[in-house]
Amino acid sequence: MGEDLLNFIKEKRHKRKIPIQDNEFYCVKCHKAVKAKIGSEQVIKTGKLIGRNNNEQSKKVGICEHCGTQLNKFLQVCQRD
Ligand SMILES: [Zn+2]
């Protein structure tokens, strides 16, 4: 792997990344970050344990305020020991 290739991969990743705020979701229909309809947001536990500390994984779901598509995203677990 040359340095050029690494830079290429980094750049590609950078471009593909869509900035999403804490209160936003990525809508697959709108192809952009959207807000959920007020009152539609819910946090659901997936029942999976992730990470070194066996943190419970949960996801946030909602309804797109533009097109009504079901939205969901995994919540990042930031707990550290
Ligand atoms: Zn949408």
PDB file of the backbone (N, CA, C, O) and the ligand in Angstrom, with CONECT records:
HET     ZN  A 101       1
ATOM      1  N   MET A   1       0.841  -1.207   0.000  1.00  0.00           N
ATOM      2  CA  MET A   1       0.000   0.000   0.000  1.00  0.00           C
ATOM      3  C   MET A   1       0.875   1.255   0.000  1.00  0.00           C
ATOM      4  O   MET A   1       1.594   1.504   0.967  1.00  0.00           O
ATOM      5  N   GLY A   2       0.822   2.033  -1.055  1.00  0.00           N
ATOM      6  CA  GLY A   2       1.588   3.268  -1.097  1.00  0.00           C
ATOM      7  C   GLY A   2       0.858   4.382  -0.369  1.00  0.00           C
ATOM      8  O   GLY A   2      -0.313   4.259  -0.009  1.00  0.00           O
ATOM      9  N   GLU A   3       1.574   5.459  -0.165  1.00  0.00           N
ATOM     10  CA  GLU A   3       0.987   6.588   0.550  1.00  0.00           C
ATOM     11  C   GLU A   3      -0.146   7.233  -0.252  1.00  0.00           C
ATOM     12  O   GLU A   3      -1.136   7.715   0.297  1.00  0.00           O
ATOM     13  N   ASP A   4       0.044   7.218  -1.570  1.00  0.00           N
ATOM     14  CA  ASP A   4      -0.984   7.785  -2.432  1.00  0.00           C
ATOM     15  C   ASP A   4      -2.320   7.063  -2.264  1.00  0.00           C
ATOM     16  O   ASP A   4      -3.386   7.676  -2.203  1.00  0.00           O
ATOM     17  N   LEU A   5      -2.218   5.756  -2.194  1.00  0.00           N
ATOM     18  CA  LEU A   5      -3.434   4.959  -2.055  1.00  0.00           C
ATOM     19  C   LEU A   5      -4.116   5.251  -0.720  1.00  0.00           C
ATOM     20  O   LEU A   5      -5.338   5.377  -0.647  1.00  0.00           O
ATOM     21  N   LEU A   6      -3.315   5.355   0.319  1.00  0.00           N
ATOM     22  CA  LEU A   6      -3.875   5.661   1.635  1.00  0.00           C
ATOM     23  C   LEU A   6      -4.572   7.019   1.628  1.00  0.00           C
ATOM     24  O   LEU A   6      -5.662   7.180   2.178  1.00  0.00           O
ATOM     25  N   ASN A   7      -3.930   7.972   1.006  1.00  0.00           N
ATOM     26  CA  ASN A   7      -4.530   9.304   0.923  1.00  0.00           C
ATOM     27  C   ASN A   7      -5.830   9.269   0.131  1.00  0.00           C
ATOM     28  O   ASN A   7      -6.806   9.941   0.463  1.00  0.00           O
ATOM     29  N   PHE A   8      -5.811   8.472  -0.915  1.00  0.00           N
ATOM     30  CA  PHE A   8      -6.996   8.325  -1.749  1.00  0.00           C
ATOM     31  C   PHE A   8      -8.163   7.773  -0.934  1.00  0.00           C
ATOM     32  O   PHE A   8      -9.288   8.265  -1.016  1.00  0.00           O
ATOM     33  N   ILE A   9      -7.868   6.742  -0.151  1.00  0.00           N
ATOM     34  CA  ILE A   9      -8.915   6.125   0.665  1.00  0.00           C
ATOM     35  C   ILE A   9      -9.436   7.115   1.708  1.00  0.00           C
ATOM     36  O   ILE A   9     -10.641   7.221   1.936  1.00  0.00           O
ATOM     37  N   LYS A  10      -8.508   7.833   2.332  1.00  0.00           N
ATOM     38  CA  LYS A  10      -8.906   8.826   3.334  1.00  0.00           C
ATOM     39  C   LYS A  10      -9.820   9.882   2.715  1.00  0.00           C
ATOM     40  O   LYS A  10     -10.834  10.266   3.298  1.00  0.00           O
ATOM     41  N   GLU A  11      -9.444  10.337   1.533  1.00  0.00           N
ATOM     42  CA  GLU A  11     -10.220  11.375   0.879  1.00  0.00           C
ATOM     43  C   GLU A  11     -11.617  10.871   0.520  1.00  0.00           C
ATOM     44  O   GLU A  11     -12.617  11.569   0.689  1.00  0.00           O
ATOM     45  N   LYS A  12     -11.648   9.655   0.029  1.00  0.00           N
ATOM     46  CA  LYS A  12     -12.920   9.054  -0.355  1.00  0.00           C
ATOM     47  C   LYS A  12     -13.845   8.955   0.852  1.00  0.00           C
ATOM     48  O   LYS A  12     -15.026   9.293   0.776  1.00  0.00           O
ATOM     49  N   ARG A  13     -13.296   8.491   1.954  1.00  0.00           N
ATOM     50  CA  ARG A  13     -14.085   8.372   3.180  1.00  0.00           C
ATOM     51  C   ARG A  13     -14.596   9.732   3.612  1.00  0.00           C
ATOM     52  O   ARG A  13     -15.742   9.898   4.032  1.00  0.00           O
ATOM     53  N   HIS A  14     -13.697  10.699   3.492  1.00  0.00           N
ATOM     54  CA  HIS A  14     -14.047  12.039   3.938  1.00  0.00           C
ATOM     55  C   HIS A  14     -15.229  12.578   3.139  1.00  0.00           C
ATOM     56  O   HIS A  14     -16.142  13.194   3.690  1.00  0.00           O
ATOM     57  N   LYS A  15     -15.195  12.334   1.836  1.00  0.00           N
ATOM     58  CA  LYS A  15     -16.253  12.850   0.976  1.00  0.00           C
ATOM     59  C   LYS A  15     -17.586  12.164   1.210  1.00  0.00           C
ATOM     60  O   LYS A  15     -18.647  12.782   1.129  1.00  0.00           O
ATOM     61  N   ARG A  16     -17.509  10.887   1.500  1.00  0.00           N
ATOM     62  CA  ARG A  16     -18.750  10.127   1.676  1.00  0.00           C
ATOM     63  C   ARG A  16     -19.439  10.432   2.992  1.00  0.00           C
ATOM     64  O   ARG A  16     -20.631  10.176   3.160  1.00  0.00           O
ATOM     65  N   LYS A  17     -18.681  10.976   3.914  1.00  0.00           N
ATOM     66  CA  LYS A  17     -19.249  11.194   5.233  1.00  0.00           C
ATOM     67  C   LYS A  17     -20.265  12.333   5.208  1.00  0.00           C
ATOM     68  O   LYS A  17     -19.970  13.441   4.759  1.00  0.00           O
ATOM     69  N   ILE A  18     -21.440  12.042   5.690  1.00  0.00           N
ATOM     70  CA  ILE A  18     -22.481  13.065   5.745  1.00  0.00           C
ATOM     71  C   ILE A  18     -22.626  13.501   7.196  1.00  0.00           C
ATOM     72  O   ILE A  18     -22.940  12.694   8.070  1.00  0.00           O
ATOM     73  N   PRO A  19     -22.396  14.766   7.437  1.00  0.00           N
ATOM     74  CA  PRO A  19     -22.487  15.210   8.823  1.00  0.00           C
ATOM     75  C   PRO A  19     -23.929  15.163   9.334  1.00  0.00           C
ATOM     76  O   PRO A  19     -24.836  15.742   8.736  1.00  0.00           O
ATOM     77  N   ILE A  20     -24.112  14.477  10.426  1.00  0.00           N
ATOM     78  CA  ILE A  20     -25.446  14.357  11.005  1.00  0.00           C
ATOM     79  C   ILE A  20     -25.370  14.784  12.470  1.00  0.00           C
ATOM     80  O   ILE A  20     -24.564  14.271  13.247  1.00  0.00           O
ATOM     81  N   GLN A  21     -26.203  15.706  12.811  1.00  0.00           N
ATOM     82  CA  GLN A  21     -26.229  16.187  14.186  1.00  0.00           C
ATOM     83  C   GLN A  21     -26.934  15.166  15.081  1.00  0.00           C
ATOM     84  O   GLN A  21     -27.591  14.240  14.605  1.00  0.00           O
ATOM     85  N   ASP A  22     -26.776  15.365  16.379  1.00  0.00           N
ATOM     86  CA  ASP A  22     -27.375  14.445  17.348  1.00  0.00           C
ATOM     87  C   ASP A  22     -28.886  14.306  17.170  1.00  0.00           C
ATOM     88  O   ASP A  22     -29.455  13.236  17.389  1.00  0.00           O
ATOM     89  N   ASN A  23     -29.516  15.396  16.774  1.00  0.00           N
ATOM     90  CA  ASN A  23     -30.985  15.372  16.661  1.00  0.00           C
ATOM     91  C   ASN A  23     -31.450  15.085  15.236  1.00  0.00           C
ATOM     92  O   ASN A  23     -32.617  15.289  14.903  1.00  0.00           O
ATOM     93  N   GLU A  24     -30.526  14.611  14.397  1.00  0.00           N
ATOM     94  CA  GLU A  24     -30.879  14.336  13.012  1.00  0.00           C
ATOM     95  C   GLU A  24     -30.650  12.866  12.646  1.00  0.00           C
ATOM     96  O   GLU A  24     -29.953  12.128  13.342  1.00  0.00           O
ATOM     97  N   PHE A  25     -31.255  12.479  11.545  1.00  0.00           N
ATOM     98  CA  PHE A  25     -31.086  11.137  10.991  1.00  0.00           C
ATOM     99  C   PHE A  25     -30.674  11.284   9.535  1.00  0.00           C
ATOM    100  O   PHE A  25     -30.829  12.346   8.931  1.00  0.00           O
ATOM    101  N   TYR A  26     -30.143  10.192   8.982  1.00  0.00           N
ATOM    102  CA  TYR A  26     -29.927  10.172   7.543  1.00  0.00           C
ATOM    103  C   TYR A  26     -31.119   9.468   6.907  1.00  0.00           C
ATOM    104  O   TYR A  26     -31.400   8.310   7.219  1.00  0.00           O
ATOM    105  N   CYS A  27     -31.815  10.161   6.020  1.00  0.00           N
ATOM    106  CA  CYS A  27     -32.983   9.579   5.365  1.00  0.00           C
ATOM    107  C   CYS A  27     -32.562   8.987   4.025  1.00  0.00           C
ATOM    108  O   CYS A  27     -31.972   9.678   3.194  1.00  0.00           O
ATOM    109  N   VAL A  28     -32.863   7.707   3.814  1.00  0.00           N
ATOM    110  CA  VAL A  28     -32.454   7.038   2.579  1.00  0.00           C
ATOM    111  C   VAL A  28     -33.264   7.530   1.383  1.00  0.00           C
ATOM    112  O   VAL A  28     -32.825   7.394   0.241  1.00  0.00           O
ATOM    113  N   LYS A  29     -34.415   8.087   1.627  1.00  0.00           N
ATOM    114  CA  LYS A  29     -35.240   8.591   0.527  1.00  0.00           C
ATOM    115  C   LYS A  29     -34.868  10.023   0.162  1.00  0.00           C
ATOM    116  O   LYS A  29     -34.774  10.369  -1.015  1.00  0.00           O
ATOM    117  N   CYS A  30     -34.660  10.845   1.171  1.00  0.00           N
ATOM    118  CA  CYS A  30     -34.283  12.244   0.921  1.00  0.00           C
ATOM    119  C   CYS A  30     -32.796  12.373   0.589  1.00  0.00           C
ATOM    120  O   CYS A  30     -32.365  13.397   0.059  1.00  0.00           O
ATOM    121  N   HIS A  31     -32.020  11.348   0.897  1.00  0.00           N
ATOM    122  CA  HIS A  31     -30.565  11.367   0.673  1.00  0.00           C
ATOM    123  C   HIS A  31     -29.886  12.520   1.393  1.00  0.00           C
ATOM    124  O   HIS A  31     -28.953  13.127   0.867  1.00  0.00           O
ATOM    125  N   LYS A  32     -30.345  12.811   2.566  1.00  0.00           N
ATOM    126  CA  LYS A  32     -29.695  13.870   3.346  1.00  0.00           C
ATOM    127  C   LYS A  32     -30.080  13.739   4.821  1.00  0.00           C
ATOM    128  O   LYS A  32     -30.926  12.932   5.207  1.00  0.00           O
ATOM    129  N   ALA A  33     -29.427  14.559   5.608  1.00  0.00           N
ATOM    130  CA  ALA A  33     -29.741  14.575   7.030  1.00  0.00           C
ATOM    131  C   ALA A  33     -31.091  15.264   7.227  1.00  0.00           C
ATOM    132  O   ALA A  33     -31.330  16.361   6.723  1.00  0.00           O
ATOM    133  N   VAL A  34     -31.945  14.604   7.958  1.00  0.00           N
ATOM    134  CA  VAL A  34     -33.284  15.159   8.183  1.00  0.00           C
ATOM    135  C   VAL A  34     -33.610  15.102   9.670  1.00  0.00           C
ATOM    136  O   VAL A  34     -32.947  14.418  10.449  1.00  0.00           O
ATOM    137  N   LYS A  35     -34.632  15.828  10.031  1.00  0.00           N
ATOM    138  CA  LYS A  35     -35.116  15.749  11.411  1.00  0.00           C
ATOM    139  C   LYS A  35     -36.349  14.850  11.443  1.00  0.00           C
ATOM    140  O   LYS A  35     -37.117  14.776  10.484  1.00  0.00           O
ATOM    141  N   ALA A  36     -36.510  14.183  12.558  1.00  0.00           N
ATOM    142  CA  ALA A  36     -37.678  13.321  12.718  1.00  0.00           C
ATOM    143  C   ALA A  36     -38.879  14.170  13.111  1.00  0.00           C
ATOM    144  O   ALA A  36     -38.743  15.232  13.718  1.00  0.00           O
ATOM    145  N   LYS A  37     -40.034  13.681  12.756  1.00  0.00           N
ATOM    146  CA  LYS A  37     -41.269  14.348  13.170  1.00  0.00           C
ATOM    147  C   LYS A  37     -41.298  14.431  14.684  1.00  0.00           C
ATOM    148  O   LYS A  37     -40.893  13.504  15.387  1.00  0.00           O
ATOM    149  N   ILE A  38     -41.780  15.551  15.161  1.00  0.00           N
ATOM    150  CA  ILE A  38     -41.850  15.731  16.612  1.00  0.00           C
ATOM    151  C   ILE A  38     -42.750  14.650  17.211  1.00  0.00           C
ATOM    152  O   ILE A  38     -43.872  14.427  16.755  1.00  0.00           O
ATOM    153  N   GLY A  39     -42.237  13.997  18.227  1.00  0.00           N
ATOM    154  CA  GLY A  39     -43.010  12.957  18.898  1.00  0.00           C
ATOM    155  C   GLY A  39     -42.807  11.569  18.315  1.00  0.00           C
ATOM    156  O   GLY A  39     -43.291  10.588  18.880  1.00  0.00           O
ATOM    157  N   SER A  40     -42.092  11.466  17.179  1.00  0.00           N
ATOM    158  CA  SER A  40     -41.909  10.153  16.544  1.00  0.00           C
ATOM    159  C   SER A  40     -40.624   9.470  16.986  1.00  0.00           C
ATOM    160  O   SER A  40     -40.415   8.289  16.707  1.00  0.00           O
ATOM    161  N   GLU A  41     -39.777  10.201  17.665  1.00  0.00           N
ATOM    162  CA  GLU A  41     -38.486   9.632  18.051  1.00  0.00           C
ATOM    163  C   GLU A  41     -38.615   8.680  19.238  1.00  0.00           C
ATOM    164  O   GLU A  41     -39.319   8.949  20.211  1.00  0.00           O
ATOM    165  N   GLN A  42     -37.917   7.572  19.118  1.00  0.00           N
ATOM    166  CA  GLN A  42     -37.907   6.593  20.200  1.00  0.00           C
ATOM    167  C   GLN A  42     -36.531   5.975  20.293  1.00  0.00           C
ATOM    168  O   GLN A  42     -35.852   5.814  19.278  1.00  0.00           O
ATOM    169  N   VAL A  43     -36.114   5.629  21.486  1.00  0.00           N
ATOM    170  CA  VAL A  43     -34.865   4.890  21.652  1.00  0.00           C
ATOM    171  C   VAL A  43     -35.218   3.448  21.984  1.00  0.00           C
ATOM    172  O   VAL A  43     -35.968   3.176  22.922  1.00  0.00           O
ATOM    173  N   ILE A  44     -34.666   2.533  21.200  1.00  0.00           N
ATOM    174  CA  ILE A  44     -34.980   1.113  21.337  1.00  0.00           C
ATOM    175  C   ILE A  44     -33.696   0.345  21.609  1.00  0.00           C
ATOM    176  O   ILE A  44     -32.679   0.560  20.949  1.00  0.00           O
ATOM    177  N   LYS A  45     -33.752  -0.545  22.577  1.00  0.00           N
ATOM    178  CA  LYS A  45     -32.586  -1.390  22.828  1.00  0.00           C
ATOM    179  C   LYS A  45     -32.598  -2.566  21.862  1.00  0.00           C
ATOM    180  O   LYS A  45     -33.623  -3.223  21.677  1.00  0.00           O
ATOM    181  N   THR A  46     -31.433  -2.826  21.243  1.00  0.00           N
ATOM    182  CA  THR A  46     -31.378  -3.905  20.253  1.00  0.00           C
ATOM    183  C   THR A  46     -31.166  -5.254  20.921  1.00  0.00           C
ATOM    184  O   THR A  46     -31.344  -6.297  20.292  1.00  0.00           O
ATOM    185  N   GLY A  47     -30.788  -5.238  22.184  1.00  0.00           N
ATOM    186  CA  GLY A  47     -30.549  -6.496  22.885  1.00  0.00           C
ATOM    187  C   GLY A  47     -29.148  -7.038  22.677  1.00  0.00           C
ATOM    188  O   GLY A  47     -28.783  -8.079  23.223  1.00  0.00           O
ATOM    189  N   LYS A  48     -28.361  -6.313  21.873  1.00  0.00           N
ATOM    190  CA  LYS A  48     -26.986  -6.743  21.634  1.00  0.00           C
ATOM    191  C   LYS A  48     -26.050  -6.036  22.596  1.00  0.00           C
ATOM    192  O   LYS A  48     -26.275  -4.891  22.987  1.00  0.00           O
ATOM    193  N   LEU A  49     -25.001  -6.745  22.964  1.00  0.00           N
ATOM    194  CA  LEU A  49     -23.973  -6.134  23.792  1.00  0.00           C
ATOM    195  C   LEU A  49     -22.762  -5.876  22.915  1.00  0.00           C
ATOM    196  O   LEU A  49     -22.289  -6.766  22.207  1.00  0.00           O
ATOM    197  N   ILE A  50     -22.268  -4.655  22.970  1.00  0.00           N
ATOM    198  CA  ILE A  50     -21.146  -4.314  22.092  1.00  0.00           C
ATOM    199  C   ILE A  50     -19.993  -3.729  22.892  1.00  0.00           C
ATOM    200  O   ILE A  50     -20.169  -3.218  23.998  1.00  0.00           O
ATOM    201  N   GLY A  51     -18.822  -3.818  22.307  1.00  0.00           N
ATOM    202  CA  GLY A  51     -17.641  -3.206  22.895  1.00  0.00           C
ATOM    203  C   GLY A  51     -17.032  -4.042  24.000  1.00  0.00           C
ATOM    204  O   GLY A  51     -17.561  -5.079  24.399  1.00  0.00           O
ATOM    205  N   ARG A  52     -15.914  -3.559  24.474  1.00  0.00           N
ATOM    206  CA  ARG A  52     -15.168  -4.275  25.513  1.00  0.00           C
ATOM    207  C   ARG A  52     -15.956  -4.374  26.807  1.00  0.00           C
ATOM    208  O   ARG A  52     -15.823  -5.339  27.559  1.00  0.00           O
ATOM    209  N   ASN A  53     -16.787  -3.354  27.058  1.00  0.00           N
ATOM    210  CA  ASN A  53     -17.480  -3.300  28.337  1.00  0.00           C
ATOM    211  C   ASN A  53     -18.877  -3.902  28.288  1.00  0.00           C
ATOM    212  O   ASN A  53     -19.661  -3.768  29.227  1.00  0.00           O
ATOM    213  N   ASN A  54     -19.174  -4.570  27.172  1.00  0.00           N
ATOM    214  CA  ASN A  54     -20.498  -5.155  27.003  1.00  0.00           C
ATOM    215  C   ASN A  54     -21.608  -4.130  27.213  1.00  0.00           C
ATOM    216  O   ASN A  54     -22.587  -4.379  27.917  1.00  0.00           O
ATOM    217  N   ASN A  55     -21.431  -2.988  26.593  1.00  0.00           N
ATOM    218  CA  ASN A  55     -22.470  -1.985  26.692  1.00  0.00           C
ATOM    219  C   ASN A  55     -23.670  -2.416  25.875  1.00  0.00           C
ATOM    220  O   ASN A  55     -23.535  -3.035  24.820  1.00  0.00           O
ATOM    221  N   GLU A  56     -24.824  -2.085  26.369  1.00  0.00           N
ATOM    222  CA  GLU A  56     -26.032  -2.413  25.621  1.00  0.00           C
ATOM    223  C   GLU A  56     -26.138  -1.481  24.427  1.00  0.00           C
ATOM    224  O   GLU A  56     -26.011  -0.264  24.555  1.00  0.00           O
ATOM    225  N   GLN A  57     -26.376  -2.076  23.262  1.00  0.00           N
ATOM    226  CA  GLN A  57     -26.519  -1.271  22.060  1.00  0.00           C
ATOM    227  C   GLN A  57     -27.974  -0.807  21.956  1.00  0.00           C
ATOM    228  O   GLN A  57     -28.908  -1.575  22.187  1.00  0.00           O
ATOM    229  N   SER A  58     -28.136   0.444  21.609  1.00  0.00           N
ATOM    230  CA  SER A  58     -29.494   0.904  21.376  1.00  0.00           C
ATOM    231  C   SER A  58     -29.542   1.732  20.108  1.00  0.00           C
ATOM    232  O   SER A  58     -28.527   2.258  19.651  1.00  0.00           O
ATOM    233  N   LYS A  59     -30.712   1.837  19.559  1.00  0.00           N
ATOM    234  CA  LYS A  59     -30.856   2.640  18.354  1.00  0.00           C
ATOM    235  C   LYS A  59     -32.014   3.611  18.516  1.00  0.00           C
ATOM    236  O   LYS A  59     -32.922   3.424  19.327  1.00  0.00           O
ATOM    237  N   LYS A  60     -31.936   4.643  17.714  1.00  0.00           N
ATOM    238  CA  LYS A  60     -32.954   5.672  17.770  1.00  0.00           C
ATOM    239  C   LYS A  60     -33.770   5.562  16.489  1.00  0.00           C
ATOM    240  O   LYS A  60     -33.211   5.454  15.397  1.00  0.00           O
ATOM    241  N   VAL A  61     -35.062   5.590  16.621  1.00  0.00           N
ATOM    242  CA  VAL A  61     -35.915   5.516  15.434  1.00  0.00           C
ATOM    243  C   VAL A  61     -36.824   6.737  15.394  1.00  0.00           C
ATOM    244  O   VAL A  61     -37.062   7.399  16.405  1.00  0.00           O
ATOM    245  N   GLY A  62     -37.314   7.007  14.219  1.00  0.00           N
ATOM    246  CA  GLY A  62     -38.212   8.144  14.051  1.00  0.00           C
ATOM    247  C   GLY A  62     -38.826   8.112  12.663  1.00  0.00           C
ATOM    248  O   GLY A  62     -38.594   7.182  11.890  1.00  0.00           O
ATOM    249  N   ILE A  63     -39.605   9.126  12.358  1.00  0.00           N
ATOM    250  CA  ILE A  63     -40.263   9.238  11.057  1.00  0.00           C
ATOM    251  C   ILE A  63     -39.767  10.524  10.400  1.00  0.00           C
ATOM    252  O   ILE A  63     -39.795  11.591  11.014  1.00  0.00           O
ATOM    253  N   CYS A  64     -39.314  10.422   9.156  1.00  0.00           N
ATOM    254  CA  CYS A  64     -38.815  11.589   8.441  1.00  0.00           C
ATOM    255  C   CYS A  64     -39.906  12.651   8.310  1.00  0.00           C
ATOM    256  O   CYS A  64     -41.030  12.360   7.900  1.00  0.00           O
ATOM    257  N   GLU A  65     -39.554  13.882   8.665  1.00  0.00           N
ATOM    258  CA  GLU A  65     -40.567  14.942   8.621  1.00  0.00           C
ATOM    259  C   GLU A  65     -40.884  15.380   7.191  1.00  0.00           C
ATOM    260  O   GLU A  65     -41.867  16.080   6.949  1.00  0.00           O
ATOM    261  N   HIS A  66     -40.042  14.960   6.253  1.00  0.00           N
ATOM    262  CA  HIS A  66     -40.279  15.344   4.852  1.00  0.00           C
ATOM    263  C   HIS A  66     -41.082  14.303   4.085  1.00  0.00           C
ATOM    264  O   HIS A  66     -42.029  14.643   3.376  1.00  0.00           O
ATOM    265  N   CYS A  67     -40.700  13.017   4.227  1.00  0.00           N
ATOM    266  CA  CYS A  67     -41.312  11.996   3.372  1.00  0.00           C
ATOM    267  C   CYS A  67     -41.965  10.860   4.150  1.00  0.00           C
ATOM    268  O   CYS A  67     -42.589   9.984   3.550  1.00  0.00           O
ATOM    269  N   GLY A  68     -41.833  10.858   5.465  1.00  0.00           N
ATOM    270  CA  GLY A  68     -42.524   9.838   6.260  1.00  0.00           C
ATOM    271  C   GLY A  68     -41.820   8.496   6.321  1.00  0.00           C
ATOM    272  O   GLY A  68     -42.376   7.525   6.833  1.00  0.00           O
ATOM    273  N   THR A  69     -40.595   8.431   5.800  1.00  0.00           N
ATOM    274  CA  THR A  69     -39.836   7.180   5.847  1.00  0.00           C
ATOM    275  C   THR A  69     -39.363   6.889   7.267  1.00  0.00           C
ATOM    276  O   THR A  69     -39.031   7.792   8.036  1.00  0.00           O
ATOM    277  N   GLN A  70     -39.344   5.614   7.580  1.00  0.00           N
ATOM    278  CA  GLN A  70     -38.822   5.201   8.892  1.00  0.00           C
ATOM    279  C   GLN A  70     -37.322   5.471   8.940  1.00  0.00           C
ATOM    280  O   GLN A  70     -36.580   5.086   8.037  1.00  0.00           O
ATOM    281  N   LEU A  71     -36.897   6.125   9.987  1.00  0.00           N
ATOM    282  CA  LEU A  71     -35.485   6.455  10.157  1.00  0.00           C
ATOM    283  C   LEU A  71     -34.942   5.671  11.332  1.00  0.00           C
ATOM    284  O   LEU A  71     -35.643   5.445  12.318  1.00  0.00           O
ATOM    285  N   ASN A  72     -33.710   5.263  11.225  1.00  0.00           N
ATOM    286  CA  ASN A  72     -33.078   4.737  12.434  1.00  0.00           C
ATOM    287  C   ASN A  72     -31.579   4.885  12.384  1.00  0.00           C
ATOM    288  O   ASN A  72     -30.969   4.884  11.315  1.00  0.00           O
ATOM    289  N   LYS A  73     -31.001   5.009  13.546  1.00  0.00           N
ATOM    290  CA  LYS A  73     -29.548   5.101  13.633  1.00  0.00           C
ATOM    291  C   LYS A  73     -29.101   4.502  14.948  1.00  0.00           C
ATOM    292  O   LYS A  73     -29.803   4.556  15.957  1.00  0.00           O
ATOM    293  N   PHE A  74     -27.925   3.936  14.906  1.00  0.00           N
ATOM    294  CA  PHE A  74     -27.378   3.363  16.118  1.00  0.00           C
ATOM    295  C   PHE A  74     -26.763   4.464  16.959  1.00  0.00           C
ATOM    296  O   PHE A  74     -26.112   5.373  16.446  1.00  0.00           O
ATOM    297  N   LEU A  75     -26.978   4.367  18.234  1.00  0.00           N
ATOM    298  CA  LEU A  75     -26.408   5.364  19.134  1.00  0.00           C
ATOM    299  C   LEU A  75     -24.985   4.958  19.464  1.00  0.00           C
ATOM    300  O   LEU A  75     -24.690   3.784  19.685  1.00  0.00           O
ATOM    301  N   GLN A  76     -24.118   5.944  19.491  1.00  0.00           N
ATOM    302  CA  GLN A  76     -22.735   5.646  19.822  1.00  0.00           C
ATOM    303  C   GLN A  76     -22.586   5.524  21.320  1.00  0.00           C
ATOM    304  O   GLN A  76     -23.052   6.357  22.097  1.00  0.00           O
ATOM    305  N   VAL A  77     -21.928   4.469  21.684  1.00  0.00           N
ATOM    306  CA  VAL A  77     -21.677   4.251  23.097  1.00  0.00           C
ATOM    307  C   VAL A  77     -20.335   4.884  23.441  1.00  0.00           C
ATOM    308  O   VAL A  77     -19.294   4.495  22.911  1.00  0.00           O
ATOM    309  N   CYS A  78     -20.376   5.845  24.317  1.00  0.00           N
ATOM    310  CA  CYS A  78     -19.153   6.587  24.606  1.00  0.00           C
ATOM    311  C   CYS A  78     -18.569   6.256  25.984  1.00  0.00           C
ATOM    312  O   CYS A  78     -17.623   6.894  26.446  1.00  0.00           O
ATOM    313  N   GLN A  79     -19.143   5.268  26.610  1.00  0.00           N
ATOM    314  CA  GLN A  79     -18.647   4.956  27.960  1.00  0.00           C
ATOM    315  C   GLN A  79     -17.250   4.354  27.883  1.00  0.00           C
ATOM    316  O   GLN A  79     -16.963   3.496  27.049  1.00  0.00           O
ATOM    317  N   ARG A  80     -16.407   4.822  28.762  1.00  0.00           N
ATOM    318  CA  ARG A  80     -15.051   4.264  28.827  1.00  0.00           C
ATOM    319  C   ARG A  80     -14.707   3.981  30.275  1.00  0.00           C
ATOM    320  O   ARG A  80     -15.238   4.591  31.203  1.00  0.00           O
ATOM    321  N   ASP A  81     -13.806   3.043  30.430  1.00  0.00           N
ATOM    322  CA  ASP A  81     -13.416   2.749  31.806  1.00  0.00           C
ATOM    323  C   ASP A  81     -12.207   3.557  32.237  1.00  0.00           C
ATOM    324  O   ASP A  81     -11.750   3.426  33.372  1.00  0.00           O
TER     325      ASP A  81
HETATM  326 ZN    ZN A 101     -37.111  11.619   4.060  1.00  0.00          ZN2+
END
